[in-house]
Amino acid sequence: MFVRSKRRLPLAAGLGAALIAAVAVPAVALGHDQGAPTSTPIKHLVVIFQENVSFDHYFATYPNAANTAGEPRFTAAAGTPTVNGLNAPLAAPNNPNSTQPFRLGRDQAQTCDQDHSYTDEQKAVDSGLMDKVVETVGRGGATCADYGHGKGLVMGYYDGNTVTGMWNYAQHYAMSDNSFGTVYGPSTPGALNLVSGQTHGFSADGDAVPAASGTVIGDPQPAGDKCDTRDTSTSTDSKNKNVGDLLNAKGVSWGWFQGGFADCKATHKDVGGASSADYIAHHEPFQYYKSTQNLQHTPPASVQEIGHNGPANHQYDLTDFWASVDHGSMPAVSYLKAAAYQDGHAGYSTPLDEQHFLVDTINRLQKSKDWKNTAVVISYDDSDGWYDHQVSPVVNQSNDTAHDGLTADKTCGTNPARIAGGYQDRCGYGPRLPLLVISPYAKQNFVDHTTTDQSSILKFVEDNWKTDPIGNYSFDEKAGSLDNLFDFHRKNKALYLDPASGQPVKH
């Protein structure tokens, strides 16, 4: 596979170190599949982009579950690798935080949303000590479910008796325990980094996009989106591009598919009874760029248009994705965004609702004619503030004392040479997040330790479809490779799960 060369990056003193590594993969015959030429046998990439989960929040004790009575059991296969989780030195009673990590049961799926702002997430790191999580990002109270933990709820985690489907996918396919948010902060920076590796060069919008930096650190709505006309921002730097621009230039079919895109008023309740609008505008990154906007949510003129140029401009409802799959014309690159009640975001979604979406989606994809050359990547936009013990490597600094807070002097490093492009407020990497690859070509029961981030998915697209890089100091220049999650010389059998229990079922 074509792999762009990389360099080793110096890291901020006292904050840990990591090597951004790529793993070379031998050349593989491409076969006779139709469509744009690729560097691997992967002809279809489906990125399921979920919400607000840290790695430890779902995988702290993997592969060991408590197996409490009345919950779906999980028993790891022999030879299952361990992960960088909450081992003895960091488990209760030895954790440095004021509340010790604790297990949340399946009956505690509905929880409060935590603080996941750009500045407070840095403060939680406390110069690498990782001991101020409760005080800086913890939330609880009478208006949401905290189960008596108050701000200490932020230290809670689930195991394989609740996120059973995720643990079973990890058993059968490949996962990473060393993948990070590209920068600190909430949903919109994560979504923008997924598609561009770049959060700089946007119109100012109060605290969400500080005028001094022009960098997105909060959740502005995309300007002009008919579903939400509150505080807004849009890309203003003429050098800014996203992956859709790159794919259009190569003639590769692609699309963003989001629940509720076709109906701004559509709502659902999660299993805990919380109601939310299906479509959340600031979760849709392509709406921030003039070249890829569909601000009026115009539907495609036909199923044949889906993935190609037309009135919808590559922005669609989730139902359009399945129309293309059923028609036998699934785009080469597809980004799926669940309706809010199924996206995993604490406060209005739960791990159980999320599991239904993931399992229903993957079960259906595995039955499609294109599964033989498809890879599904499950990834997340941010951590929600949920505790994760791993200190993130600092690959890009920022010296904005009004908004940074990684160190005591309110910076994220002060070396101008390590502030890419001179663009402030891109302190990263941010918190560690789950990342799984589900594919016939995914390694089986494998844990990858390669340092990656959200823009590593962008880099995979660039390398597999041989596009140009984004440019303009995008994080794709630094991104580690996803290649080690794959084995292109053998195929993995499909795994079907029950969407309610997350346990394997016969097919």
Beta strands, then each sheet from edge to edge (+ up, - down):
strand 1: 44-50
strand 2: 102-103
strand 3: 156-157
strand 4: 174-176
strand 5: 179-180
strand 6: 221-222
strand 7: 232-233
strand 8: 254-258
strand 9: 267-269
strand 10: 275-277
strand 11: 315-317
strand 12: 333-337
strand 13: 374-380
strand 14: 435-438
strand 15: 446-448
strand 16: 452-453
sheet 1: 11+ 8+ 12+ 1+ 13+ 14- 4+ 15+
sheet 2: 2+ 3+
sheet 3: 5+ 16+
sheet 4: 6+ 7+
sheet 5: 9+ 10-
end
